[in-house]
Amino acid sequence: MFLVKKHDRENKTCKIHYVRMDDFQRKEQKLQWLSENPLRKIPFEIVRPDKNNNWINLADNDFERLLPLFNKNVKYGKNNEALFELYSLGVVTARDEWVYDYDRKHLSSKLKYLIGVYNKDRALHKGKDKKEIATLVDYSIKWTRAVKNDLAKGKKYRFNKNNIVESLYRPFVKKKLYFNKELNEMRYQLPNLFYNQNLAIAISGTSSSKPFSSLSTDTPYCYDLLEKTQCLPLYRYDKDGNRTDNITDWGLEQFVKQYNNDAITKQDIFHYVYAVLHNPAYRKKYELNLKREFPRIPFYDDFRQWTAWGEQLMNLHINYETVEPYKLRIANCALPEGVKPKAKLKVDKAAGIIILDNQTELHGVPSEAWEYKLGNRSALEWILDQYQEKKPKDPTIAEKFNTYRFSDYKDQVIDLLKRVCAVSVQTMRIIKEMESGQ
């Protein structure tokens, strides 16, 4: 590959002169070719980068003419031309093993230990500068720059059980989270979004390596829920807890004009957006754009049908824990006396089987359940991945707090898998209706 970048003064843009060489040629062969072919004689291909300076995998579609879901100018009050005003990344804790757990009591124990070590160091190193403190602290806990700064300032930490909240950690997997300013490295706008009850559409962020995906939530969520997760809330709250619609008046006006219908509400638009983001035709057509830019939304015919699909999907995905379970058959086998079940959490998709351990399997998983994917895994596989028995990476957690055993959650996981299997099947039914209705 050989490139020459050249500025086009007339059009105030850059263009790239491109020629491809054989990737398998040796360096000496490439240099020989260049010595024998002066630049003026090389048959370059002219490539003009797009407005975002992308010059490979250029998308040729109408993406720029669609409605922007959100952008920085609207977020910071410079204009109002996007559907949503506020958006936010998910929480980045920088210490997941310390501040997340399935069990509230176990989480409390970890936090009390961490805070105890921190406060002990605070008392020992009071008055010392930050550089000196960095070499003296007890590294049995997870330190970050922000926590070290608090230590240098002499700030005391206190455990508060009210900071423990329900959180969506991975797709259809909730954990308890210590949602706390000091021990979460970045919370972004989440305190303003989940000050009180709310609904949000989570989407995978730009530059994601996995396929674009979207999932609704009514709880705080992890940055890695999908991948580089951004969120579009229905409402936002001020510091006093006052609630405001997060869909802009400008956005509502665009829909009212397009469909000539004054009865359209902001909640209708919220559901419409959720349906569109699940549309396979939309994801395929704008696949390249969705990897590099925030989503934009087209106007489809039959607004009410798309709104209905979005509402059905959101009800399924928010209320997955109470959906009627799919009738999977539990197959148990007897183990030799004294032998305990060993966790496996694997699947045989062709046979429709989930292997939980060497004693129990779930049979009758329909093929369409595997088709409902978020990123590179099906919803069912996300659950199996998260409930694996894994040795914690943090040495202190591994030594003092490694109490997780799948057997303690086996019945809970069976129930969850049955319900998410039902959610997956119903989700794919709605998605296939979208495909057939276009």
URDAHU-V73479 format. One record per residue. N is the residue number from 0. RES is the residue in one letter. OMEGA is omega in degrees with one decimal (* if undefined). NEAR is the number of other ideal C-beta (glycine too) atoms within 10 Angstrom. Layout:
# URDAHU-V73479
n=N res=RES omega=OMEGA near=NEAR
n=N res=RES omega=OMEGA near=NEAR
This chain:
# URDAHU-V73479
n=0 res=M omega=-179.6 near=9
n=1 res=F omega=-174.6 near=15
n=2 res=L omega=168.6 near=12
n=3 res=V omega=-179.7 near=12
n=4 res=K omega=-176.6 near=12
n=5 res=K omega=-179.9 near=11
n=6 res=H omega=177.2 near=10
n=7 res=D omega=-175.1 near=11
n=8 res=R omega=-177.0 near=7
n=9 res=E omega=-178.7 near=6
n=10 res=N omega=179.6 near=9
n=11 res=K omega=178.2 near=7
n=12 res=T omega=174.3 near=13
n=13 res=C omega=173.1 near=14
n=14 res=K omega=-176.6 near=17
n=15 res=I omega=173.9 near=16
n=16 res=H omega=-168.2 near=16
n=17 res=Y omega=171.1 near=16
n=18 res=V omega=-177.7 near=14
n=19 res=R omega=175.0 near=9
n=20 res=M omega=-179.5 near=12
n=21 res=D omega=-178.4 near=10
n=22 res=D omega=-174.9 near=6
n=23 res=F omega=176.1 near=6
n=24 res=Q omega=175.7 near=12
n=25 res=R omega=-179.4 near=9
n=26 res=K omega=-178.5 near=7
n=27 res=E omega=179.0 near=8
n=28 res=Q omega=179.7 near=12
n=29 res=K omega=178.6 near=14
n=30 res=L omega=177.9 near=11
n=31 res=Q omega=178.8 near=12
n=32 res=W omega=179.8 near=14
n=33 res=L omega=180.0 near=13
n=34 res=S omega=-178.3 near=8
n=35 res=E omega=-176.7 near=8
n=36 res=N omega=178.3 near=13
n=37 res=P omega=-177.4 near=8
n=38 res=L omega=-175.8 near=11
n=39 res=R omega=-178.5 near=5
n=40 res=K omega=-178.6 near=7
n=41 res=I omega=-178.9 near=13
n=42 res=P omega=-178.4 near=7
n=43 res=F omega=167.1 near=15
n=44 res=E omega=-179.6 near=9
n=45 res=I omega=178.6 near=10
n=46 res=V omega=177.4 near=15
n=47 res=R omega=179.2 near=12
n=48 res=P omega=177.1 near=15
n=49 res=D omega=-174.6 near=12
n=50 res=K omega=179.2 near=7
n=51 res=N omega=177.7 near=9
n=52 res=N omega=171.6 near=8
n=53 res=N omega=179.4 near=15
n=54 res=W omega=172.7 near=16
n=55 res=I omega=-178.4 near=9
n=56 res=N omega=-179.3 near=9
n=57 res=L omega=-179.0 near=11
n=58 res=A omega=178.5 near=18
n=59 res=D omega=-178.5 near=6
n=60 res=N omega=-175.6 near=12
n=61 res=D omega=-173.2 near=11
n=62 res=F omega=-176.6 near=16
n=63 res=E omega=-178.6 near=12
n=64 res=R omega=-179.9 near=8
n=65 res=L omega=-178.9 near=17
n=66 res=L omega=177.1 near=19
n=67 res=P omega=176.9 near=18
n=68 res=L omega=-179.3 near=22
n=69 res=F omega=174.6 near=23
n=70 res=N omega=-174.7 near=18
n=71 res=K omega=-178.7 near=10
n=72 res=N omega=179.0 near=13
n=73 res=V omega=-179.8 near=22
n=74 res=K omega=-177.3 near=15
n=75 res=Y omega=171.7 near=8
n=76 res=G omega=-179.1 near=8
n=77 res=K omega=171.1 near=10
n=78 res=N omega=-177.1 near=11
n=79 res=N omega=-170.8 near=13
n=80 res=E omega=171.2 near=14
n=81 res=A omega=-176.6 near=22
n=82 res=L omega=-178.5 near=27
n=83 res=F omega=179.2 near=26
n=84 res=E omega=-175.6 near=21
n=85 res=L omega=174.1 near=19
n=86 res=Y omega=-174.5 near=25
n=87 res=S omega=168.0 near=24
n=88 res=L omega=176.3 near=17
n=89 res=G omega=-177.1 near=27
n=90 res=V omega=174.1 near=26
n=91 res=V omega=-175.7 near=15
n=92 res=T omega=-174.0 near=24
n=93 res=A omega=178.7 near=16
n=94 res=R omega=-174.5 near=21
n=95 res=D omega=-175.7 near=21
n=96 res=E omega=179.0 near=17
n=97 res=W omega=-169.4 near=22
n=98 res=V omega=173.2 near=25
n=99 res=Y omega=173.8 near=18
n=100 res=D omega=174.7 near=25
n=101 res=Y omega=-172.9 near=17
n=102 res=D omega=-177.1 near=14
n=103 res=R omega=-178.1 near=11
n=104 res=K omega=179.4 near=8
n=105 res=H omega=176.9 near=14
n=106 res=L omega=179.3 near=21
n=107 res=S omega=179.8 near=16
n=108 res=S omega=179.3 near=15
n=109 res=K omega=-177.6 near=22
n=110 res=L omega=179.3 near=22
n=111 res=K omega=176.9 near=11
n=112 res=Y omega=-178.6 near=18
n=113 res=L omega=-178.3 near=24
n=114 res=I omega=177.3 near=20
n=115 res=G omega=178.1 near=13
n=116 res=V omega=179.2 near=17
n=117 res=Y omega=-176.8 near=22
n=118 res=N omega=175.9 near=15
n=119 res=K omega=177.7 near=12
n=120 res=D omega=178.3 near=18
n=121 res=R omega=179.8 near=19
n=122 res=A omega=-177.0 near=9
n=123 res=L omega=-170.1 near=12
n=124 res=H omega=179.3 near=17
n=125 res=K omega=177.6 near=11
n=126 res=G omega=179.4 near=8
n=127 res=K omega=-178.3 near=14
n=128 res=D omega=-173.3 near=9
n=129 res=K omega=-178.5 near=12
n=130 res=K omega=179.6 near=8
n=131 res=E omega=179.6 near=11
n=132 res=I omega=-176.9 near=20
n=133 res=A omega=-178.9 near=16
n=134 res=T omega=-172.2 near=7
n=135 res=L omega=-173.2 near=11
n=136 res=V omega=179.4 near=19
n=137 res=D omega=-175.9 near=12
n=138 res=Y omega=172.5 near=11
n=139 res=S omega=174.9 near=13
n=140 res=I omega=-177.6 near=20
n=141 res=K omega=178.0 near=18
n=142 res=W omega=169.7 near=19
n=143 res=T omega=-177.7 near=13
n=144 res=R omega=-178.1 near=11
n=145 res=A omega=-179.8 near=15
n=146 res=V omega=176.2 near=21
n=147 res=K omega=176.9 near=16
n=148 res=N omega=177.0 near=12
n=149 res=D omega=179.6 near=17
n=150 res=L omega=-179.8 near=23
n=151 res=A omega=178.5 near=19
n=152 res=K omega=-179.5 near=9
n=153 res=G omega=-177.8 near=11
n=154 res=K omega=179.4 near=13
n=155 res=K omega=176.6 near=11
n=156 res=Y omega=176.6 near=18
n=157 res=R omega=176.6 near=8
n=158 res=F omega=179.3 near=16
n=159 res=N omega=-177.3 near=11
n=160 res=K omega=179.5 near=10
n=161 res=N omega=176.3 near=7
n=162 res=N omega=179.2 near=17
n=163 res=I omega=-176.8 near=19
n=164 res=V omega=172.2 near=13
n=165 res=E omega=-178.2 near=13
n=166 res=S omega=174.3 near=25
n=167 res=L omega=-173.2 near=24
n=168 res=Y omega=175.0 near=25
n=169 res=R omega=-178.2 near=20
n=170 res=P omega=177.1 near=27
n=171 res=F omega=176.5 near=22
n=172 res=V omega=178.9 near=21
n=173 res=K omega=173.4 near=18
n=174 res=K omega=171.4 near=18
n=175 res=K omega=-179.2 near=20
n=176 res=L omega=170.9 near=25
n=177 res=Y omega=-172.7 near=26
n=178 res=F omega=-166.4 near=22
n=179 res=N omega=-176.1 near=19
n=180 res=K omega=-175.9 near=9
n=181 res=E omega=-171.8 near=15
n=182 res=L omega=165.6 near=24
n=183 res=N omega=-174.6 near=22
n=184 res=E omega=178.0 near=15
n=185 res=M omega=176.1 near=13
n=186 res=R omega=178.7 near=20
n=187 res=Y omega=-177.2 near=17
n=188 res=Q omega=-172.3 near=15
n=189 res=L omega=176.7 near=23
n=190 res=P omega=178.0 near=16
n=191 res=N omega=-178.0 near=17
n=192 res=L omega=-175.9 near=25
n=193 res=F omega=171.1 near=24
n=194 res=Y omega=177.5 near=17
n=195 res=N omega=-176.3 near=10
n=196 res=Q omega=179.8 near=10
n=197 res=N omega=171.3 near=21
n=198 res=L omega=-178.9 near=18
n=199 res=A omega=174.0 near=28
n=200 res=I omega=177.1 near=25
n=201 res=A omega=178.4 near=25
n=202 res=I omega=174.3 near=28
n=203 res=S omega=-173.3 near=24
n=204 res=G omega=179.0 near=17
n=205 res=T omega=-178.7 near=15
n=206 res=S omega=177.4 near=9
n=207 res=S omega=178.5 near=18
n=208 res=S omega=-178.0 near=10
n=209 res=K omega=176.2 near=15
n=210 res=P omega=179.8 near=15
n=211 res=F omega=177.0 near=22
n=212 res=S omega=-177.3 near=23
n=213 res=S omega=-179.6 near=21
n=214 res=L omega=179.3 near=28
n=215 res=S omega=-179.9 near=24
n=216 res=T omega=173.9 near=24
n=217 res=D omega=178.2 near=17
n=218 res=T omega=169.1 near=17
n=219 res=P omega=-172.1 near=25
n=220 res=Y omega=-177.6 near=27
n=221 res=C omega=174.3 near=21
n=222 res=Y omega=-178.9 near=19
n=223 res=D omega=175.9 near=14
n=224 res=L omega=172.9 near=27
n=225 res=L omega=170.4 near=25
n=226 res=E omega=-176.6 near=19
n=227 res=K omega=-164.8 near=17
n=228 res=T omega=169.8 near=24
n=229 res=Q omega=-176.3 near=22
n=230 res=C omega=178.8 near=28
n=231 res=L omega=-176.8 near=28
n=232 res=P omega=175.3 near=26
n=233 res=L omega=-179.2 near=23
n=234 res=Y omega=168.2 near=21
n=235 res=R omega=-177.0 near=20
n=236 res=Y omega=173.0 near=20
n=237 res=D omega=-174.4 near=10
n=238 res=K omega=178.9 near=8
n=239 res=D omega=178.2 near=6
n=240 res=G omega=178.4 near=8
n=241 res=N omega=-174.7 near=10
n=242 res=R omega=178.4 near=14
n=243 res=T omega=173.6 near=10
n=244 res=D omega=179.4 near=18
n=245 res=N omega=172.0 near=23
n=246 res=I omega=-172.2 near=23
n=247 res=T omega=173.7 near=21
n=248 res=D omega=176.8 near=10
n=249 res=W omega=-180.0 near=15
n=250 res=G omega=177.5 near=26
n=251 res=L omega=-178.9 near=17
n=252 res=E omega=-179.7 near=12
n=253 res=Q omega=-178.7 near=16
n=254 res=F omega=178.8 near=21
n=255 res=V omega=179.2 near=15
n=256 res=K omega=-176.4 near=10
n=257 res=Q omega=-174.6 near=12
n=258 res=Y omega=178.0 near=16
n=259 res=N omega=-173.9 near=7
n=260 res=N omega=-179.7 near=12
n=261 res=D omega=-176.6 near=6
n=262 res=A omega=179.7 near=8
n=263 res=I omega=179.6 near=20
n=264 res=T omega=178.0 near=14
n=265 res=K omega=176.6 near=17
n=266 res=Q omega=173.9 near=14
n=267 res=D omega=-179.1 near=22
n=268 res=I omega=178.6 near=25
n=269 res=F omega=179.0 near=26
n=270 res=H omega=178.4 near=24
n=271 res=Y omega=-179.9 near=25
n=272 res=V omega=-178.3 near=25
n=273 res=Y omega=177.9 near=25
n=274 res=A omega=-178.0 near=23
n=275 res=V omega=-178.4 near=24
n=276 res=L omega=175.9 near=23
n=277 res=H omega=-175.7 near=21
n=278 res=N omega=-179.2 near=19
n=279 res=P omega=179.8 near=12
n=280 res=A omega=177.3 near=12
n=281 res=Y omega=-177.9 near=21
n=282 res=R omega=-179.7 near=17
n=283 res=K omega=-177.3 near=8
n=284 res=K omega=-174.6 near=16
n=285 res=Y omega=-175.9 near=20
n=286 res=E omega=-178.8 near=14
n=287 res=L omega=179.5 near=16
n=288 res=N omega=-175.6 near=20
n=289 res=L omega=175.1 near=23
n=290 res=K omega=-171.6 near=19
n=291 res=R omega=-173.5 near=14
n=292 res=E omega=172.3 near=17
n=293 res=F omega=-178.1 near=19
n=294 res=P omega=169.4 near=27
n=295 res=R omega=-170.6 near=21
n=296 res=I omega=175.8 near=19
n=297 res=P omega=170.4 near=14
n=298 res=F omega=176.3 near=14
n=299 res=Y omega=172.0 near=17
n=300 res=D omega=177.0 near=9
n=301 res=D omega=179.9 near=12
n=302 res=F omega=-175.7 near=17
n=303 res=R omega=178.1 near=13
n=304 res=Q omega=179.4 near=15
n=305 res=W omega=176.1 near=22
n=306 res=T omega=179.7 near=21
n=307 res=A omega=177.7 near=17
n=308 res=W omega=-179.7 near=23
n=309 res=G omega=179.7 near=24
n=310 res=E omega=177.9 near=17
n=311 res=Q omega=-180.0 near=18
n=312 res=L omega=-177.7 near=24
n=313 res=M omega=177.4 near=21
n=314 res=N omega=177.4 near=14
n=315 res=L omega=-171.6 near=18
n=316 res=H omega=177.5 near=25
n=317 res=I omega=-172.9 near=17
n=318 res=N omega=-174.3 near=13
n=319 res=Y omega=-177.7 near=19
n=320 res=E omega=-179.5 near=12
n=321 res=T omega=176.7 near=8
n=322 res=V omega=177.9 near=17
n=323 res=E omega=-175.6 near=10
n=324 res=P omega=172.8 near=15
n=325 res=Y omega=-173.6 near=20
n=326 res=K omega=172.8 near=9
n=327 res=L omega=-178.8 near=21
n=328 res=R omega=178.1 near=11
n=329 res=I omega=179.4 near=12
n=330 res=A omega=179.0 near=14
n=331 res=N omega=173.7 near=10
n=332 res=C omega=-179.6 near=8
n=333 res=A omega=176.8 near=7
n=334 res=L omega=176.6 near=13
n=335 res=P omega=-179.0 near=5
n=336 res=E omega=179.0 near=5
n=337 res=G omega=-179.7 near=5
n=338 res=V omega=179.7 near=10
n=339 res=K omega=177.2 near=10
n=340 res=P omega=178.6 near=15
n=341 res=K omega=-176.1 near=12
n=342 res=A omega=176.0 near=19
n=343 res=K omega=177.9 near=18
n=344 res=L omega=179.0 near=18
n=345 res=K omega=-179.3 near=14
n=346 res=V omega=167.7 near=18
n=347 res=D omega=-173.2 near=12
n=348 res=K omega=-177.6 near=14
n=349 res=A omega=-179.0 near=8
n=350 res=A omega=-178.9 near=12
n=351 res=G omega=-174.9 near=17
n=352 res=I omega=169.0 near=17
n=353 res=I omega=-178.9 near=27
n=354 res=I omega=-177.0 near=18
n=355 res=L omega=177.5 near=24
n=356 res=D omega=-177.9 near=17
n=357 res=N omega=176.8 near=14
n=358 res=Q omega=-169.0 near=18
n=359 res=T omega=173.6 near=16
n=360 res=E omega=172.0 near=20
n=361 res=L omega=-177.5 near=22
n=362 res=H omega=174.5 near=13
n=363 res=G omega=177.0 near=16
n=364 res=V omega=-178.1 near=25
n=365 res=P omega=-175.5 near=14
n=366 res=S omega=-177.5 near=11
n=367 res=E omega=179.2 near=16
n=368 res=A omega=179.4 near=26
n=369 res=W omega=-176.3 near=20
n=370 res=E omega=-179.8 near=15
n=371 res=Y omega=-174.5 near=20
n=372 res=K omega=170.4 near=18
n=373 res=L omega=-171.3 near=24
n=374 res=G omega=-175.3 near=19
n=375 res=N omega=178.9 near=11
n=376 res=R omega=170.7 near=17
n=377 res=S omega=178.9 near=22
n=378 res=A omega=179.4 near=24
n=379 res=L omega=-178.8 near=25
n=380 res=E omega=174.9 near=19
n=381 res=W omega=-179.8 near=20
n=382 res=I omega=-179.9 near=21
n=383 res=L omega=178.5 near=21
n=384 res=D omega=-174.1 near=14
n=385 res=Q omega=-179.8 near=18
n=386 res=Y omega=174.2 near=21
n=387 res=Q omega=171.7 near=12
n=388 res=E omega=-178.1 near=13
n=389 res=K omega=176.4 near=10
n=390 res=K omega=179.7 near=7
n=391 res=P omega=178.6 near=16
n=392 res=K omega=179.7 near=9
n=393 res=D omega=-175.6 near=18
n=394 res=P omega=179.6 near=10
n=395 res=T omega=176.3 near=20
n=396 res=I omega=-179.8 near=22
n=397 res=A omega=-176.0 near=12
n=398 res=E omega=-169.9 near=10
n=399 res=K omega=-170.2 near=14
n=400 res=F omega=-178.4 near=18
n=401 res=N omega=-176.3 near=15
n=402 res=T omega=-175.6 near=11
n=403 res=Y omega=172.1 near=16
n=404 res=R omega=-178.1 near=11
n=405 res=F omega=-177.0 near=17
n=406 res=S omega=179.1 near=14
n=407 res=D omega=-175.5 near=11
n=408 res=Y omega=-171.6 near=15
n=409 res=K omega=-178.7 near=17
n=410 res=D omega=178.8 near=9
n=411 res=Q omega=-179.2 near=11
n=412 res=V omega=176.9 near=20
n=413 res=I omega=179.1 near=17
n=414 res=D omega=-179.5 near=12
n=415 res=L omega=179.8 near=20
n=416 res=L omega=178.6 near=24
n=417 res=K omega=-177.9 near=19
n=418 res=R omega=-179.7 near=19
n=419 res=V omega=171.5 near=28
n=420 res=C omega=177.2 near=28
n=421 res=A omega=177.8 near=19
n=422 res=V omega=-178.4 near=24
n=423 res=S omega=-179.7 near=25
n=424 res=V omega=-179.5 near=17
n=425 res=Q omega=176.5 near=20
n=426 res=T omega=-179.5 near=22
n=427 res=M omega=176.0 near=18
n=428 res=R omega=-179.9 near=11
n=429 res=I omega=-179.7 near=16
n=430 res=I omega=177.8 near=19
n=431 res=K omega=173.3 near=13
n=432 res=E omega=176.2 near=14
n=433 res=M omega=-177.3 near=20
n=434 res=E omega=-177.3 near=10
n=435 res=S omega=-177.0 near=7
n=436 res=G omega=-178.5 near=13
n=437 res=Q omega=* near=12
